[in-house]
């Protein structure tokens, strides 16, 4: 029956160094994930704006007319 992984005879300094490098690696992964998220959110916003523009355009109204209609409904 397996007994699990053997940690070995690493000194405390070696263990700390190894953990520090792991922390740095994860920080880089987090940074890359945040950048990717930012890019995707920007892309989503552009798609939504394009969708909104197309809806306004197909309605036959100008952007100003659409905003006036929208403002009238909220009052």
Helices and strands as residue ranges (DSSP letters): H 12-59, H 63-74
